[in-house]
Amino acid sequence: MLRIRRIYDEVLPGNRNALDQVKVIMRSRFSAISEEEIDQLGRHLHDPFLERFRAILFVAENVRQRVQGFAFLLHEPKIGFCYLDWIATKAGKSSSGIGGALYDRVRKAAVALGAKGLFFECLPDEASLCQNEALLVENRKRLRFYEQYGARPIIGTAYEKPYKPDQACMPHLMFDGLSRTERLERDFVRAVARAILGRKYAGYVPEAYIKMVENSIDQDPVRLREFRYVKTSAVSAAVSERPCDRIALLFPDQHFSHHIHEHGYVEAPVRIRSILKEIADSSLFEMIAPSAFSEKHITSVHDIDFVNFLRRTCRGIEENRYVYPYVFPIRNKTRLPRDRYILAGYYCIDTFTPLTHHAYTAARSAVNCTLSAAREILNGKRLAYALVRPPGHHAERRSFGGFCYFNNNAIAAQYLRAFGRVAILDLDYHHGNGQQDIFYRRADVLTISIHGHPGFAYPYFSGFKDERGEGEGEGFNLNLPLPEEVDGDRYRKALSTALQRVADFHPVSLVVSLGLDTAKGDPTGTWSLTPRDFEINGRMLGELGLPMLVVQEGGYRSRTLGVNARRFFEGIAATHFTPLLKENAQKARSSKITL
């Protein structure tokens, strides 16, 4: 099994490991490449000014995350073209189909970027241009490969002319139209040639040579060589419609055991089924089974006495019995009630979140699922969705409530924090009091919540605008409370403010607490967001371009849960998987929203 994914950075461990393997392949396959150029590969990914191109790296990996090949693509947005700088497979893998899969992925990326064409260099296949017979054999194989996609050498120019007297085997400039049928205009090719020679070969190629090549492109339209190896009828010029990247989808296998069979209790297994029914067959998602994690990840954000209480108490409750807190002792550790059921009120913030025999097990299962999704992010996935219940964002360091037992997104943020700063963006109708409590005095995790004002919305005691953090954490908690009646436009004004704060924080990864209870008709909310609003909100989130873990929180209108979730992720995928320049993303966001 092979997967092709994009490497966005050299920070997350999965990306760093892949980048190291790519460098090994480069050293083995390209003898003329300098060690300095190899070492700068990672810097290219986040510094478009290094060669005045935006760099995009794709790797082909097996199930053990061993890189079998790679492709390195450069994007020039102003002129509107892509340049394939490197494409190579691991030694011994040249006939395995990996090269074709990588080239197909590169073509799809170029189309997504709006490129008017894909350019690259390929050594000549004619004896008059290259006298090395062994090299000619390899060159002919490469040109035959590219002709299958309609890519051919540009002819009638001086691009193949040496710029030094002792040079031989100068490459063709190749053009792949990406299934476009427009004429190849002279001025466009001139601009492309100047950009390649002047930027890619800066310091090697003199200006006089660049000008000579530029002037030699004098035919309009520019001509391509006739097909030499492939019949025209056999050319597969169409760009594959297969998904470029897929969203890792994980859901807990033990959530259904936690089911409160009481009239009006809306946090039920049907929530997961409603969403899965709508998205499971979508080509956007890749189903991944969760793994078990140590309880130490839970106690990294929750007090150990609270965790021990939940575990012991739930195990002692009989099947189909529900223990609701009804006495709330003063929080005095020296005067704790002896009865564990009375003690429930010591750790709970409300009267409607019961303890059951399966509550702890289900909550642990949700944590495992969320951490497994976070691990997918660390291993290089750009977007993962933990479709979990029970939810978690109301669980504080030492208390449960609001249907929540353990704070899934806070636990995931703490796990991801080992590799850089993390932002949590809570989009639930209710305030994310849990992560605010857990990270309120920290500056390494930014917490933001858009929610109904606590004057009328649960949990009533937190979520006010002036709660900004304390000590080192001052300024790293942002609450955006909204009125009872909110439509899509009003919501997006707050979302735009939140996204700008996330961008200013420069996190390595983003955790999104996805509450679908902001939707019209939800029994626990008063707002009126539609499926279209969820899609637009997803697009805005995707434009951030960050590694993103989405954790399911609220949302209780089962009739619309699935379609709202699907439209949200369709919106994210529409912008998140398209490699936009950060400046373009910010302009797009500001042009749509006026505060």
C-alpha positions as CSV (number, residue, x, y, z in Angstrom):
1,M,0.0,0.0,0.0
2,L,1.3,3.4,-1.0
3,R,0.2,6.9,0.0
4,I,1.3,10.2,-1.4
5,R,1.2,13.2,0.9
6,R,2.5,16.7,1.0
7,I,5.3,17.7,3.4
8,Y,4.5,21.2,4.7
9,D,7.3,21.7,7.3
10,E,10.3,20.2,9.0
11,V,8.8,20.7,12.5
12,L,6.3,17.9,13.1
13,P,8.2,14.6,13.6
14,G,6.5,12.7,10.7
15,N,7.5,15.4,8.3
16,R,11.0,15.7,9.6
17,N,11.5,11.9,9.3
18,A,10.2,12.0,5.7
19,L,12.4,14.9,4.8
20,D,15.5,13.1,6.1
21,Q,14.6,10.1,3.9
22,V,14.1,12.4,0.9
23,K,17.6,13.8,1.4
24,V,19.0,10.2,1.3
25,I,17.3,9.6,-2.0
26,M,18.6,12.9,-3.4
27,R,22.2,12.0,-2.5
28,S,21.9,8.5,-4.1
29,R,20.1,9.6,-7.3
30,F,21.6,13.0,-8.1
31,S,25.4,12.9,-7.9
32,A,25.9,16.5,-9.2
33,I,23.7,18.1,-6.5
34,S,25.5,19.9,-3.8
35,E,25.2,19.2,-0.1
36,E,24.2,22.8,0.5
37,E,21.3,22.4,-1.8
38,I,20.1,19.2,-0.1
39,D,20.4,20.8,3.3
40,Q,18.3,23.8,2.2
41,L,15.4,21.6,1.1
42,G,13.5,22.0,4.4
43,R,14.0,25.8,4.4
44,H,12.4,26.0,0.9
45,L,9.1,24.8,2.4
46,H,8.6,27.8,4.6
47,D,10.8,30.5,2.8
48,P,9.4,31.4,-0.6
49,F,12.0,34.1,-1.0
50,L,14.9,31.6,-1.1
51,E,14.5,31.2,-4.8
52,R,11.4,33.4,-5.3
53,F,9.3,30.3,-5.7
54,R,6.8,28.6,-3.4
55,A,8.1,25.1,-2.8
56,I,5.9,22.1,-2.5
57,L,7.2,18.6,-1.5
58,F,5.3,15.4,-2.1
59,V,6.5,12.0,-0.8
60,A,5.4,8.5,-1.6
61,E,5.4,6.3,1.5
62,N,4.6,2.7,2.3
63,V,2.6,1.6,5.3
64,R,5.8,1.8,7.5
65,Q,6.3,5.4,6.5
66,R,9.3,4.5,4.4
67,V,9.7,7.1,1.6
68,Q,9.8,5.3,-1.8
69,G,10.0,8.5,-3.9
70,F,9.5,12.2,-3.9
71,A,8.6,15.2,-6.1
72,F,9.6,18.8,-5.5
73,L,7.4,21.3,-7.2
74,L,8.0,25.1,-7.5
75,H,5.0,27.5,-7.9
76,E,5.2,31.0,-9.4
77,P,1.8,32.6,-8.7
78,K,2.3,35.9,-10.5
79,I,3.3,34.4,-13.9
80,G,1.0,31.5,-13.3
81,F,3.1,28.4,-13.8
82,C,4.6,25.4,-11.9
83,Y,8.1,24.0,-12.3
84,L,8.9,20.4,-11.4
85,D,12.4,20.7,-9.9
86,W,13.0,17.1,-8.8
87,I,11.2,13.8,-9.1
88,A,12.9,10.6,-8.2
89,T,12.2,7.1,-6.7
90,K,14.3,5.1,-4.4
91,A,16.9,3.0,-6.0
92,G,15.3,-0.2,-7.4
93,K,11.8,1.3,-7.5
94,S,12.0,2.9,-11.0
95,S,9.5,0.4,-12.6
96,S,7.1,0.2,-9.6
97,G,4.6,2.8,-10.7
98,I,5.7,5.2,-8.0
99,G,7.0,7.8,-10.4
100,G,3.7,7.8,-12.3
101,A,1.7,8.2,-9.0
102,L,4.0,11.1,-8.0
103,Y,3.7,12.8,-11.4
104,D,-0.1,12.4,-11.3
105,R,-0.1,14.1,-7.9
106,V,2.1,17.0,-9.1
107,R,-0.2,17.6,-12.1
108,K,-3.3,17.7,-9.8
109,A,-1.5,20.2,-7.5
110,A,-0.6,22.4,-10.4
111,V,-4.3,22.5,-11.6
112,A,-5.4,23.3,-8.0
113,L,-3.0,26.2,-8.0
114,G,-4.5,27.6,-11.2
115,A,-1.2,27.1,-13.1
116,K,-1.4,27.7,-16.9
117,G,1.1,24.9,-17.4
118,L,3.7,22.6,-15.8
119,F,7.3,23.0,-16.9
120,F,10.4,21.0,-16.2
121,E,13.7,20.0,-17.8
122,C,14.5,16.7,-19.4
123,L,17.8,15.7,-20.9
124,P,17.8,15.2,-24.7
125,D,17.1,11.9,-26.6
126,E,19.0,12.8,-29.8
127,A,22.6,11.8,-30.5
128,S,23.3,15.2,-31.9
129,L,22.6,16.8,-28.5
130,C,24.0,14.1,-26.3
131,Q,26.8,11.7,-27.3
132,N,26.6,9.4,-24.2
133,E,24.8,6.3,-25.5
134,A,23.9,5.0,-22.0
135,L,22.5,8.3,-21.1
136,L,20.5,8.5,-24.3
137,V,18.7,5.2,-23.4
138,E,17.6,6.7,-20.0
139,N,16.6,10.0,-21.6
140,R,14.4,8.2,-24.1
141,K,12.7,6.3,-21.3
142,R,11.9,9.5,-19.5
143,L,10.6,11.3,-22.5
144,R,8.4,8.3,-23.4
145,F,7.0,8.4,-19.8
146,Y,6.2,12.1,-20.0
147,E,4.6,11.8,-23.5
148,Q,2.0,9.6,-21.9
149,Y,0.7,12.7,-20.2
150,G,1.0,14.9,-23.3
151,A,4.2,16.6,-22.0
152,R,6.7,17.4,-24.8
153,P,9.8,19.5,-25.4
154,I,9.4,23.1,-26.5
155,I,11.2,23.5,-29.8
156,G,12.5,26.4,-31.9
157,T,14.3,28.1,-29.0
158,A,17.9,28.4,-27.7
159,Y,17.0,26.8,-24.4
160,E,19.2,23.8,-25.1
161,K,22.2,25.9,-26.1
162,P,25.2,25.6,-23.6
163,Y,26.1,28.7,-21.7
164,K,29.7,27.4,-21.3
165,P,31.9,26.1,-24.1
166,D,32.6,22.7,-22.5
167,Q,28.9,21.8,-21.7
168,A,27.1,19.0,-23.3
169,C,23.7,17.3,-23.0
170,M,21.8,20.5,-22.2
171,P,18.2,19.8,-21.2
172,H,14.9,20.5,-23.1
173,L,12.4,22.8,-21.5
174,M,9.3,20.5,-21.2
175,F,5.7,21.7,-21.2
176,D,2.7,19.8,-19.8
177,G,-0.6,21.7,-20.6
178,L,-2.5,19.9,-17.8
179,S,-5.3,19.1,-20.3
180,R,-5.7,22.8,-21.1
181,T,-6.2,23.5,-24.8
182,E,-5.2,27.2,-25.0
183,R,-2.4,28.2,-27.3
184,L,1.1,28.4,-25.8
185,E,1.7,32.1,-26.0
186,R,5.2,33.5,-26.6
187,D,5.2,36.2,-23.9
188,F,4.1,33.6,-21.3
189,V,6.9,31.2,-22.2
190,R,9.5,34.0,-22.3
191,A,8.4,35.0,-18.7
192,V,8.7,31.4,-17.6
193,A,12.1,30.9,-19.1
194,R,13.4,34.1,-17.5
195,A,12.0,33.1,-14.1
196,I,13.6,29.6,-14.3
197,L,17.0,30.7,-15.5
198,G,17.1,33.8,-13.4
199,R,15.9,32.3,-10.2
200,K,16.6,28.6,-10.2
201,Y,20.1,29.1,-11.8
202,A,20.9,32.5,-10.2
203,G,24.7,32.8,-9.8
204,Y,25.3,30.2,-12.6
205,V,23.7,31.6,-15.7
206,P,24.8,35.1,-16.9
207,E,22.2,37.7,-17.7
208,A,23.4,37.8,-21.4
209,Y,22.5,34.1,-21.8
210,I,19.1,34.6,-20.2
211,K,18.4,37.5,-22.6
212,M,19.6,35.4,-25.6
213,V,17.2,32.5,-24.6
214,E,14.4,34.9,-24.0
215,N,14.8,36.5,-27.4
216,S,15.0,33.1,-29.1
217,I,11.4,32.4,-28.1
218,D,10.0,34.3,-31.1
219,Q,7.3,32.1,-32.5
220,D,3.7,32.8,-31.4
221,P,2.3,30.4,-30.5
222,V,5.3,28.5,-29.2
223,R,5.7,25.1,-30.8
224,L,6.0,21.7,-29.1
225,R,7.8,18.7,-30.6
226,E,5.6,16.1,-32.3
227,F,4.9,12.9,-30.4
228,R,7.8,10.5,-30.8
229,Y,7.0,7.6,-28.6
230,V,3.3,7.6,-27.9
231,K,0.4,7.6,-30.3
232,T,-1.7,10.7,-29.9
233,S,-4.8,8.6,-29.3
234,A,-3.0,6.9,-26.3
235,V,-2.1,10.2,-24.5
236,S,-3.7,10.5,-21.1
237,A,-3.6,14.2,-20.7
238,A,-6.6,14.5,-18.4
239,V,-5.7,15.2,-14.7
240,S,-6.8,12.6,-12.3
241,E,-9.9,13.3,-10.3
242,R,-8.8,11.2,-7.4
243,P,-8.6,13.1,-4.1
244,C,-5.3,14.8,-3.5
245,D,-5.3,14.4,0.3
246,R,-7.8,12.8,2.6
247,I,-9.0,13.6,6.1
248,A,-8.2,11.1,8.7
249,L,-11.5,10.0,10.3
250,L,-11.5,8.3,13.6
251,F,-14.4,7.4,15.9
252,P,-14.4,5.5,19.2
253,D,-15.6,1.9,19.2
254,Q,-17.0,2.0,22.7
255,H,-19.1,5.2,22.6
256,F,-22.4,3.3,22.2
257,S,-22.1,1.7,25.6
258,H,-22.6,5.2,27.2
259,H,-26.4,5.7,26.5
260,I,-28.7,7.5,28.9
261,H,-32.2,6.1,28.2
262,E,-34.1,9.0,29.6
263,H,-36.5,11.2,27.8
264,G,-34.9,14.5,26.7
265,Y,-31.3,13.4,27.2
266,V,-29.9,14.5,23.9
267,E,-26.3,13.3,24.1
268,A,-26.9,9.9,22.5
269,P,-25.2,7.4,20.1
270,V,-27.5,8.6,17.3
271,R,-25.3,11.7,17.1
272,I,-22.3,9.6,15.8
273,R,-24.5,7.5,13.5
274,S,-26.1,10.6,11.9
275,I,-22.7,12.1,11.0
276,L,-21.2,8.8,9.9
277,K,-24.1,8.1,7.6
278,E,-23.5,11.3,5.8
279,I,-19.7,11.3,5.5
280,A,-18.4,7.7,5.8
281,D,-18.6,7.1,2.0
282,S,-17.2,10.5,1.0
283,S,-13.9,10.5,-0.9
284,L,-12.8,13.2,1.5
285,F,-12.2,10.8,4.4
286,E,-9.8,8.0,5.2
287,M,-11.1,5.7,8.0
288,I,-8.4,4.9,10.6
289,A,-8.8,2.7,13.6
290,P,-7.8,4.4,17.0
291,S,-5.2,3.0,19.3
292,A,-5.0,2.9,23.1
293,F,-3.0,5.5,25.0
294,S,-1.8,5.6,28.6
295,E,-3.9,7.4,31.3
296,K,-0.9,9.7,31.8
297,H,-2.1,11.8,28.9
298,I,-5.4,12.4,30.8
299,T,-3.6,13.3,34.1
300,S,-1.4,15.7,32.2
301,V,-4.4,18.1,32.2
302,H,-6.7,16.6,34.8
303,D,-6.0,16.2,38.5
304,I,-5.2,12.6,39.4
305,D,-7.7,12.5,42.3
306,F,-10.5,13.5,39.9
307,V,-9.5,10.9,37.4
308,N,-9.3,8.2,40.1
309,F,-12.7,9.2,41.4
310,L,-14.3,8.8,38.0
311,R,-12.7,5.4,37.4
312,R,-13.5,3.9,40.7
313,T,-17.0,5.3,41.0
314,C,-18.1,4.3,37.5
315,R,-16.9,0.8,38.0
316,G,-19.0,0.5,41.1
317,I,-22.2,1.7,39.6
318,E,-24.7,-1.0,38.5
319,E,-25.7,-1.4,34.9
320,N,-28.5,0.9,33.8
321,R,-28.3,3.0,36.9
322,Y,-27.6,6.7,36.7
323,V,-26.0,8.7,39.5
324,Y,-26.8,12.4,39.2
325,P,-25.1,14.9,41.6
326,Y,-27.5,16.5,43.9
327,V,-25.4,17.7,46.8
328,F,-22.5,20.1,46.1
329,P,-20.1,20.1,49.0
330,I,-17.8,23.1,49.8
331,R,-14.5,22.2,48.1
332,N,-12.6,21.4,51.2
333,K,-10.2,18.5,50.7
334,T,-10.1,17.8,54.5
335,R,-13.9,17.4,54.7
336,L,-14.8,15.2,51.7
337,P,-18.0,13.2,51.9
338,R,-17.5,9.5,52.4
339,D,-20.3,8.3,50.1
340,R,-18.9,8.2,46.6
341,Y,-22.2,9.1,45.1
342,I,-22.5,12.2,47.3
343,L,-18.9,12.9,46.4
344,A,-20.0,13.3,42.7
345,G,-21.2,16.8,43.5
346,Y,-17.7,17.7,44.6
347,Y,-16.4,17.1,41.1
348,C,-19.4,18.1,39.0
349,I,-20.6,21.6,37.8
350,D,-24.3,20.7,37.1
351,T,-27.2,18.4,37.9
352,F,-27.8,16.8,34.5
353,T,-24.5,15.0,33.8
354,P,-24.8,11.5,35.3
355,L,-22.2,8.9,36.2
356,T,-22.9,5.5,34.8
357,H,-21.1,2.1,34.8
358,H,-19.8,2.9,31.2
359,A,-19.1,6.7,31.5
360,Y,-15.4,6.3,32.4
361,T,-14.8,3.6,29.7
362,A,-16.6,5.7,27.0
363,A,-14.7,8.8,28.0
364,R,-11.4,7.0,27.9
365,S,-12.4,5.6,24.4
366,A,-13.0,9.2,23.3
367,V,-9.6,10.3,24.6
368,N,-7.9,7.4,22.8
369,C,-9.6,8.3,19.6
370,T,-8.7,12.0,19.9
371,L,-5.1,11.2,20.7
372,S,-4.9,8.8,17.8
373,A,-6.1,11.6,15.5
374,A,-3.5,13.9,17.0
375,R,-0.9,11.3,16.3
376,E,-2.0,11.3,12.6
377,I,-1.2,15.0,12.6
378,L,2.2,14.4,14.0
379,N,2.8,11.7,11.4
380,G,2.1,14.1,8.6
381,K,-1.7,14.1,8.1
382,R,-2.8,17.7,7.4
383,L,-6.3,17.3,8.7
384,A,-7.8,14.7,11.1
385,Y,-11.4,14.4,12.5
386,A,-12.0,12.8,15.9
387,L,-15.8,12.0,15.8
388,V,-16.2,11.4,19.5
389,R,-18.7,11.2,22.2
390,P,-19.1,11.9,25.0
391,P,-17.9,15.4,24.3
392,G,-15.3,17.1,26.4
393,H,-14.9,20.9,26.3
394,H,-16.8,21.5,29.6
395,A,-14.5,19.2,31.6
396,E,-12.2,21.3,33.7
397,R,-9.0,20.3,35.4
398,R,-10.9,18.7,38.3
399,S,-14.5,18.7,37.4
400,F,-17.0,17.2,34.8
401,G,-20.3,18.5,33.5
402,G,-22.2,19.5,30.4
403,F,-22.2,15.9,29.2
404,C,-18.4,16.0,29.4
405,Y,-16.0,13.9,31.6
406,F,-12.5,14.3,30.1
407,N,-11.5,17.3,28.0
408,N,-10.6,15.6,24.7
409,N,-9.3,18.7,22.9
410,A,-7.2,19.9,25.9
411,I,-5.6,16.5,26.2
412,A,-4.8,16.5,22.5
413,A,-3.4,20.1,22.7
414,Q,-1.1,19.1,25.5
415,Y,0.1,16.1,23.5
416,L,0.7,18.2,20.4
417,R,2.4,20.9,22.5
418,A,5.5,18.9,22.8
419,F,6.3,19.8,19.1
420,G,5.3,23.5,19.2
421,R,2.7,26.0,20.2
422,V,-0.9,25.0,19.8
423,A,-4.1,27.0,19.4
424,I,-7.6,25.7,20.5
425,L,-10.5,27.3,18.6
426,D,-13.9,26.3,20.2
427,L,-16.8,26.7,17.8
428,D,-19.5,25.1,20.0
429,Y,-22.6,27.2,21.0
430,H,-21.5,26.9,24.6
431,H,-18.4,28.3,26.2
432,G,-15.3,26.1,26.3
433,N,-14.8,26.6,30.0
434,G,-12.8,23.4,30.3
435,Q,-9.8,24.4,28.2
436,Q,-10.0,27.9,29.5
437,D,-9.6,26.6,33.0
438,I,-6.8,24.2,32.1
439,F,-4.6,26.6,30.1
440,Y,-5.6,29.9,31.7
441,R,-2.2,30.6,33.2
442,R,-0.2,29.4,30.2
443,A,1.2,31.2,27.1
444,D,2.1,28.2,25.0
445,V,-1.5,27.2,24.3
446,L,-3.9,29.9,22.9
447,T,-7.6,29.3,23.8
448,I,-10.4,31.0,21.9
449,S,-14.1,30.4,22.2
450,I,-17.1,31.8,20.2
451,H,-20.2,31.1,22.1
452,G,-23.6,32.3,23.4
453,H,-23.2,35.0,26.1
454,P,-23.0,33.4,29.6
455,G,-25.9,35.7,30.6
456,F,-28.2,33.2,28.9
457,A,-26.1,30.2,27.8
458,Y,-24.6,27.3,29.7
459,P,-22.3,27.2,31.7
460,Y,-23.4,30.7,32.8
461,F,-20.3,31.3,35.1
462,S,-17.6,31.7,32.4
463,G,-17.0,32.9,28.9
464,F,-17.1,36.6,29.6
465,K,-15.1,38.9,27.3
466,D,-12.8,40.2,30.1
467,E,-11.5,36.8,30.9
468,R,-8.1,37.1,29.1
469,G,-5.9,34.8,31.1
470,E,-3.7,35.3,34.2
471,G,0.0,35.5,34.9
472,E,2.0,34.2,31.9
473,G,-1.3,33.4,30.2
474,E,-2.6,36.9,30.2
475,G,-3.7,37.8,26.7
476,F,-3.7,34.1,25.6
477,N,-7.4,33.5,26.2
478,L,-10.0,35.1,24.0
479,N,-13.7,34.9,24.5
480,L,-16.1,36.1,21.8
481,P,-19.6,35.9,23.4
482,L,-22.5,36.6,21.0
483,P,-26.2,37.4,21.5
484,E,-29.1,35.0,21.5
485,E,-29.9,35.6,17.8
486,V,-27.0,35.1,15.5
487,D,-27.1,34.3,11.7
488,G,-24.2,33.3,9.4
489,D,-23.0,36.8,8.7
490,R,-22.9,37.8,12.3
491,Y,-21.1,34.6,13.2
492,R,-18.4,35.1,10.5
493,K,-17.5,38.5,11.9
494,A,-16.5,36.8,15.2
495,L,-14.9,33.9,13.3
496,S,-12.7,36.3,11.3
497,T,-11.5,37.9,14.5
498,A,-10.7,34.5,16.0
499,L,-8.8,33.4,12.9
500,Q,-6.7,36.5,12.8
501,R,-5.8,35.9,16.5
502,V,-4.8,32.4,15.6
503,A,-2.7,33.6,12.7
504,D,-0.9,36.2,14.9
505,F,-0.1,33.5,17.5
506,H,1.8,31.4,14.8
507,P,0.9,27.9,16.2
508,V,2.4,24.7,14.9
509,S,-1.0,23.1,15.0
510,L,-4.7,24.0,15.5
511,V,-7.3,22.0,17.5
512,V,-10.9,22.9,16.5
513,S,-13.7,22.0,19.0
514,L,-16.5,21.5,16.5
515,G,-19.9,22.2,18.0
516,L,-22.7,21.7,15.5
517,D,-25.2,23.1,18.0
518,T,-24.8,26.5,16.4
519,A,-27.1,25.2,13.7
520,K,-30.7,26.3,13.2
521,G,-33.1,24.2,15.2
522,D,-30.6,22.7,17.6
523,P,-32.5,22.0,20.9
524,T,-29.6,23.4,23.0
525,G,-29.0,26.6,21.1
526,T,-30.7,29.7,19.7
527,W,-28.6,30.5,16.6
528,S,-29.6,29.9,12.9
529,L,-26.5,28.7,11.0
530,T,-27.4,26.8,7.8
531,P,-25.4,24.1,5.9
532,R,-24.1,26.8,3.6
533,D,-22.8,28.8,6.6
534,F,-20.9,25.7,7.9
535,E,-19.3,25.3,4.5
536,I,-18.2,29.0,4.4
537,N,-16.9,28.7,7.9
538,G,-14.9,25.7,6.9
539,R,-13.4,27.6,4.0
540,M,-12.3,30.3,6.3
541,L,-10.6,27.8,8.6
542,G,-9.0,26.0,5.7
543,E,-7.3,29.2,4.6
544,L,-5.2,29.3,7.7
545,G,-3.3,26.3,6.2
546,L,-2.4,24.8,9.6
547,P,-2.2,21.2,10.6
548,M,-5.7,20.8,12.0
549,L,-7.3,18.4,14.5
550,V,-11.1,18.7,14.6
551,V,-12.7,17.2,17.7
552,Q,-16.5,16.7,17.8
553,E,-18.2,18.5,20.7
554,G,-21.9,19.4,20.7
555,G,-24.7,19.2,18.1
556,Y,-28.0,17.5,19.0
557,R,-30.4,17.9,16.1
558,S,-29.8,14.5,14.5
559,R,-31.8,15.4,11.3
560,T,-29.2,18.0,10.3
561,L,-26.0,16.9,12.0
562,G,-24.7,14.9,9.1
563,V,-25.2,17.4,6.4
564,N,-23.8,20.2,8.5
565,A,-20.7,18.2,9.3
566,R,-20.2,17.2,5.6
567,R,-20.6,20.8,4.4
568,F,-18.1,22.0,7.0
569,F,-15.4,19.6,5.9
570,E,-16.1,20.2,2.2
571,G,-15.5,23.8,3.0
572,I,-12.2,23.1,4.8
573,A,-11.0,20.8,2.0
574,A,-11.8,23.3,-0.7
575,T,-9.1,25.7,0.7
576,H,-7.0,23.7,3.1
577,F,-5.6,21.2,0.6
578,T,-4.9,24.0,-2.0
579,P,-1.4,25.3,-1.3
580,L,-2.2,29.1,-1.1
581,L,0.4,31.7,-0.3
582,K,-0.3,33.1,3.2
583,E,-0.7,36.6,1.8
584,N,-3.3,35.4,-0.7
585,A,-5.2,33.6,2.1
586,Q,-5.3,36.7,4.3
587,K,-6.4,38.9,1.4
588,A,-9.2,36.4,0.6
589,R,-10.3,36.4,4.2
590,S,-10.3,40.2,4.6
591,S,-12.2,40.7,1.3
592,K,-15.1,38.6,2.4
593,I,-15.4,39.9,6.0
594,T,-15.6,43.6,7.0
595,L,-15.5,44.1,10.7
